[in-house]
Amino acid sequence: MSALVVLLVGLIAGIVVRRWRRPPEGAAATVNTWLLDVALPALVLHAMHEVRFPGNLALVLAAPYLLFAVSIGLYLLAARPLRLRRDTVTALIATTAVANTSFVGFPMVTAFYGAGSVPIAVLVDQLGSFLLLNTVVLSLVTVVAGASLPRAELARRVLTAPALIALVAALVLRPVGFPDWLDSALVSLGATLTPLALFSIGLQLEVRAVRRWWRELVLGLGVKLVVAPAVVVAVYGIAGGLGDHAVTIALFETAMPPMVAGALIAARQDLATPLPSLLVGVGVPLSLVTLPLWSLVLGS
């Protein structure tokens, strides 16, 4: 329950500050820099240092990739009858084809399945969502936006991302015990991830734009929160992959709301602005209704 309260307080605080305090331009980008370069790496380093890899690791990691493929297929099917522009489809893919498996995923996994399940969520995020976002999504957005991103630059961005460096360091240093002061510092830094992430979302939320983008908003949130996760769960059910706890966590992560970092990537190239921030800003509070239902469907 406390994790849910933190989510709501962070989101409401961001909305209030945007509405009445009028923060300086770029305030959300500054907060996101802390989130991506400090808080998330600290959480990854702490969680992954002592992670136990499940025996069915491939089945666990397949979930975010299957979600990505299913989401793209659904958007391509909807694009022509709904007459969606290419930049709109790309913004939908960037923001919703990859789930918010870290900023919202970690606290929600903690709330519904306990802190002991967070390392599995970190695996899904770092070896699934993170890699998809920083390779396929980043390349797709830059191509559609008309920007050029050489392969060497793409590789540099992926390999030098602080969260990925933290992941590699955590795995390499597994035989080495961390001193108590370092563990405590990492926990404290990682604890800032959730409230500040939701605060950043609130800062970017343009409520009045919902009327103009309601159709795309319904499509994107319907796919992200209901349809695509349902297809993924159905595929796992048909394949006999349900019932294992690690798989349950991976499938629960696929039901998370739209990806903050994906919205940032789309917004940076001005793709269907402000649709990406609307998808996140409306999707996160809405997921507080859908995620409890998914936890009941998936069980423990």
N, C-alpha and C positions, 0 to 999 in steps of 0.2 A: 504493500500500500504506500509506503514512504516513497518508493521509486516513482509511482504514479503522481504523487503530490509534487515531487520535484519537477516532473515533466510539465505539469500544468502551471506551476508557479513561474518557471522559466519562460514558457510561451506567453503567458499573460503579461509578465513584466516587460517583455520585448514589445508587445502590442501597445502597452501603456506608454512606454518611452517614445515609441514612434509617433503616437497620437498627440501626446501632450508635451513632451520634452524636446522634440525635433532634434534628434542627434545629428552630428555633422555628417556630411556625405562621406561614405567609405567606412563608417563605423562598423557595419556588419562584416565587411571584408577584413578589418583589423581583428575582430573577434574570431573569425574563421581561421586566420593565420595561427592564432594561439591553439585553436582546436586541432588543426591538422598537423602542426609542427611541434607541439609540446604535449598537450593533454592526451591525444590519441596514441602517440609513440610511448608515452609513459605507461598507459594502460596495457598496451600490447606487450611491452617489455616485462611488466609484472606478471600478466596472465600467462604468457607463453613460456616463461622461464621453467615452470614446473608442469607444463601441460603433458597429459598422457594421450598419445595418439590412439584413437579407437581402431580396432581391427578392421572395421569396414570404412576406412578413411575415404576410399574412392566413392562409396555410396553417399557419404556425408557431403563431400565436396561437389558432387554432381548436381546437387539441388540448385545452387545459384545460377549455374550455367544452363540448366534446363529452364529455369524461370526466365532467363534472358531470352532464350530461343523462342519460348512460347509467347512472351510479350511482343517480340518483334513480329511474329506471325500474326497475332491478333490485330496489331496496328496496321500492318500491310493489308489485311482483309478489310479493315474499316476505312482505310484512306480514300478509296475511290467512291464508295456510296455516300460518304460524309463530305466529300470534296475537301479533304484536308490538304493544306499546302505542305511542301516538303520540309520546310523549316519547322512547322508545327509537329509533324510526325517525328522529326529528329529530336525536338525538345521533349516530346512524350517518352521516347526511347531513353534519352539521356537521364531523365528524371525518375522514370518508373520501371524501366526494364531491369534495373539493379535496385535491390531493396536497401533500406536504411539499416543495415545490419550492425552498425557500430553506434552512432549517436543515440538512436532510439533502441536498436536491437539489444545492446548489452544491458541497459537498465530493465527492459521488458523481460528479457530472459531471466534476469535476477529476480524480478517481481513474481514471475509465474513458475519458475523452475529452480530457483535458488542460485546463490553465487557459485556453487560448485559446477554449474553448467556453462559458466561464462567462457572457460577455455575452448569449449566446442564452438561456441558462437564466434570466438576470435578466429578460429581456424576457418570457419565459413566466410568470415569477413575478409581476412587477409589473403587467403588462397583462392577465394572466389570473387566476391564483390569488388574488392580492391583492385585485383588484377584486371577484371573486366572493365572497370571504370577508367583505369589509367592506360589502357591499350585500345580496346575496341571502341569504347564510347568516345574517348578523347580524339581518336582518329576520325570517327564518323562525324563528329561535330565540326572539326576543323575543315574537313572536306566539303561538307554542306555549306559552311559559312564562307567558303572560298579562300580560307587561309591555308598556308603551306606549312607542314610540319615534317622536316626531314626525319628519316628513320633514326639517325644518330641522336637527334634531339629528343625524339620520343623515347628511345632507350635510356637516355640520360635522365629524363624526368621520372621514369619508372624506377630506375635503379638507385636514384638519389632521394627518393621520397622518404621522409623521416620515419613514417610508420613501417615501411619495408625494411629500412636499416635496423629499426628496433626489433622487428621480427627475426631477422637474420642473427642479430646480436643475442637475442634471447635463446635461440636454438643452439648457437655455438657455445654459449656460456652455461648451458644446462649442467655440465659436470661441476661447475663452480657455484658455491653457495653465495647468495647475496647477503651482505651485512644487514642487520635490522634497520639501521638508519636509512639505507638505500631503499629497502622494501617500503618503509613508511613514507619516504619522500615520493616514490612512484605511485603509491596508493593515493596520496594527497593530491598530486598533480592530475592523476587520472580521474579523480572524483569531480574535477571541474568540467569534465567533458559534457555530461548530460545537461546541467542547468544552463551553461553558456551556449550549447548547441541550440537548445529551444529558445533561448533569449535572442540568438541571431536570427532564427526563423521568424520570430515575432517582429523583429526590426524590419524585415523585408516584406511583410505581409501587406498587400494592397487589397483591402476588403472590397472596395468599390468596383474593382475590376472583375469581380465574380460575374456580374450581369453580362458582361461582354463575352467572357470565356466560359460560360456555364456548360456548353455542350462538350468542349474539349476537357473540361474539368471532370464532368461525369464519366466520360470515356476513360480518362487516365486513372481516376481513382477506382472505377469499377474494375478495370483490368488489374490494377496493382493490389487492391485490398481483397478482391473476391475471386475473379475469374482465373487469372494466371496461377495464383497459389492453389486453387481448386484443381486445375489441370495437373499441376506438378504432383499434388497429393494423390490424385487418381492414378497417375502413371506409376508412382511408387507402390500404390495398393495393388495394381494389376501385376506388377513385377514381384510382389511379395516382399517388399522392402519396408513395410510398416512394422511397428512394435518395438524396435530398438530405441533406447533413450537418445543416443547420439543422433540418430536419424530424425527423431522427433524434434530435437532442437534445431537441426538444419532446416526442416520443413517449417517450423515456427518462424524462423528467420526469413523465409521467403514471403511470409505474410506481413512483414514490416512495411511501414509507409514509404513514400517516395524518398529517394536519396538526396540529401542536402548537397553533397559534393557534386553530384550529377547536375543539379539545378544550377550550381555556381558555374560549372563548365558551360552549360547552355546559355546562361545569362551573360557570361563574359563575351560570347560571340553574338549577343543580341538576337538569339533565336526565339521567336514568338514571345517576346517580353510583354507582360509579366507572368506568363503561364507557368514557367518553372517554379517561381516562388509561390504562386497560388497553389500549385499541386502539393508542395511541401507544407505550406501554412495551413491549408484545409485538411490535408491528408493525415498529418500528425494527430490533431485532436480527434479526428474521425476514427483513427486506428485504436484509440482508447476504448472504442465500442466494439470494433471488429476483432481485435486481438484476444480479448477474453473468450469470444465465441470460438476462435481457432484453437485456443488452448483446450477447450472442451471437446472439440472434434478430434484433436490429436492425442489427447490424454497425456499420461506421464511417460 
